[in-house]
Structures are given as structure tokens and as C-alpha cells.
Amino acid sequence: MEEPFASANAEAEIVRLTEGAKKVHWNPVDSTFFDLLIPPTVYPPRHDSDLLARRISYLGAGRGRNFLEIGCGSGAISILAASFGWKVSACDINPFAVAATRGNLELNCLQGDVREGGIGPEPFPFEQQFDLIVWNLPYIPLEEAGEDFLGPMEEAALLDTDSVGLAGRLLTSIANEDLLAPEGRILIVGRKCTNLGAFGFAHRTWDKLSFDDGEELYLTCLWKPFEGASNQYVEETGSTNSDLLESGGIGSHLRAGRQLAGKGRRGRPWTSIEDCYAGSWVVAENSEISPGNMQLAGGLAVLDSLQHESLRLKWPNDILIDTRKVCGVLAEGRSLGDGTKVVLGIGINLKNGDNDLDIEIASVDELLEIDAARLDITLHAEIASLLEERNDIPSLDYNGIRERVLEHMRNYGRPVVNGIIHDSFGINENGELILDDGTIIDDGEDIEWT
């Protein structure tokens, strides 16, 4: 395949620069119109831009809060944000895009600070914190680009040629430069991203755009997980679940190097073995949500954090390698007035070592290498991705959690109760197993799997 940034493409781009700018009358949302002048090599507003524009319009007035657009292109999104009262900063690696954004802001009688630069080896062009950061990511892998290229600068707005992935590069830069303000949000548009929690940010899909050819683009919202809640590590404790049931508000997190009185199902004692991860979170308070749903979410968070195809989810609370347990998840509730406080505990065997257990267990190091501190950052983000509630982020999706768990369960096998194999099963709103004959199972030890 021809490289998009070869000398022949650069020569073609020089010729393209002699063409005149195009006039565009952009109508991203009802009753909102902007006139734009878009020079050659600058990315114009398209369907992906409209997806981002609609969400920004739904967020409402900026009230002078700080807004940053990375890869501003023609300036369309920055212009929309400025019209809603955001204090706009924008940047692009294409100097013609910087000129276009400045000119289009002026053309629409709006203001913004526009600079050349972006996510890359050079210093980022801004240092302050932002309440909303957006990027319409270049999302097409080079191998899917085809044979005809637009030219190096416009192709840079379309192609993701970064070996790390531009979404990961963005989140690393935001964290390292401390660009996200307290309670701030990040919006990215592109193909469905994976492993975002590994960068320490919670994430949830907000909008999706489907094309006739099967292509799908997602608008993903990211934020700092459980911001402001207590997050502690202790070398040793009795039970992280018990500690948080006694004290701690929503999002409080406690990790222990070793537990001496941990809990398993049906009140069984559970003691940390060497090199074991043990952590708990307060995931509900004064809530009517069933702890069963929280437990299902905990299993998904582990799978999302470790991301290995050999891991299996066994309803309701075990993660296995083959038939050997590598992780247990336990949700415990305590009545609080009219609601329930729910603490979610997760224990994971990270390394194979000496233990006095009478069953064969598995360890994560059979599949991949990860230390407890690094895993904790990812798990914290993935738990928040599934269970954190805020008014300014996408809503919780318990139906989506149950659907994902069902998919993993079907991959694992079929339930057997009293010697009868059930080919069809589901999960109810309490996280309980529903068999094809209508029987409801609330305890995983009442069934076997085949």
C-alpha cells in the first residue's frame, strides 16, 4: 500500500493549496446555522462533526467555563461551543486549520484562543484546566484507507497511524498535563475504543451513529472516576467490605495488601493468599437497586480490566480460567433507612504461589503480567464506568450490564438444576437467573454448568 505521507502526496498537496476556499452553510442542529470558509487540506464538518455538535448543544450553556477542542479543523465545533457561552480554546497540527478556525470565529462574530499544536512529541499548546475537552478523533486505520489519499494534512484528520492509539495518547496527555478540571468531562468521537480504563478514566458511550455500510461511530464520555470520594490503600485489614460498610460514601474505595478476615459467599471466610488483589467500593447508598446487579457489574469490570479471551464469567460472581477460579466478586448490602448501602468487593489471584487451599485455583500471571497497583487504577475506572451516577454523564445502563453478562454466560455453558440441562435462560432485574421453565435461582451454588 502507498504511504499517505509520501513525497508524491506532498507534491499533490502543494497543488491543492492553490485551490480556493469552499463556502459552507453548516446546520448542525435545529435553528442553528454558521457560515464557514474552508480552505483546501482542512477537514470540513461531516456526520461525525454533527454527532459531536448535537451532544454539545444538549449540554446547554457554557456559562464561561473552559472548553478545549483538539484537532479543530475548520473550527465548526469551537464556533458552536462559543455560541453557547463556553470560553473556547482550540488547536490543530495543520496551520491552515488554525487560520481557518480563527477566521471562521471572526466571521461568526465569536471569540476563541486558537493555537498550532496538538497531541504529540511537542509541548501541548495550552496549560490551563478545561471543563470540557473534545476531539473528533482520526479513526480510520491505515490498512483501511484505500489507495487514493487526500493529501498529508487532510489525511492526518482521518487516519489513526499512532501505534498506541490516539485515544490512549490523548488520555495520557490529559493526565500528564493535568488538563481536566474538577468534575470535567472529555468527549471523543470515533470507532468503539477499548481498554480506556487503563488510562485511569471512567468512560461510557453517550451517542452512536450508524452508516449504511455497517460503519459505526461512537461518542464516548470520559471523566475522573468517583472524583472527591475516599481512595485508600492499607497494608493489612480484616475485610475491606466490612470496613467500607462501617464508613464511606458513594465511590469510596479501599484496597488492602492482605485481608485477614475476608468474606466469600454464604459467609465463608476468605483469606488473601500471597500476591492477591483485594479491593472494595461503596457502589450504592440509600438505593433500591439490588446488590445482585452490582455483583454482575463487578464481574464485567474485572473482564474489562484484564481483557483476555481465556477468562470466563460464571454466574453470579466468579471469573475462571478453564474450570479454575481466578477471581471472586461479592456484593454486600446493609439497610440504611429507606434504602440499602451496597459494598462491592473483588479478590483476584494475581500470581501462582504457595497456599493451603483445598481446591485448585488459577492465577492471572498464567495469561498476562500486571501488578496490583496498576490493576487497581484500571478496576477503579471500570467500576465507575459501569456504576457511577452523575447528572452530567450518560445514564446508568443496567439492562446493558445484564445483556453483556448473559453473553458471557452463554459462552461459558448451560445451567444444570436437579439433573436437567436448561438450554434457555435469562437474568431478571434483581440479577437473578431465570430458567426456561420459569424457575428463579438466586444462588450460584444451587446449580452446575455444562
Beta strands, then each sheet from edge to edge (+ up, - down):
strand 1: 22-29
strand 2: 32-38
strand 3: 66-70
strand 4: 87-92
strand 5: 113-116
strand 6: 130-136
strand 7: 140-141
strand 8: 159-160
strand 9: 180-190
strand 10: 202-210
strand 11: 216-223
strand 12: 231-237
strand 13: 253-259
strand 14: 262-263
strand 15: 269-270
strand 16: 276-287
strand 17: 311-314
strand 18: 318-321
strand 19: 324-336
strand 20: 339-349
strand 21: 415-417
strand 22: 420-421
strand 23: 425-427
strand 24: 433-435
strand 25: 440-441
strand 26: 448-449
sheet 1: 1+ 2-
sheet 2: 5+ 4+ 3+ 6+ 9+ 11- 10+
sheet 3: 7+ 8+
sheet 4: 12+ 13+ 16- 20+ 19- 18+ 17-
sheet 5: 14+ 15-
sheet 6: 22+ 21- 26+
sheet 7: 23+ 24- 25+
end
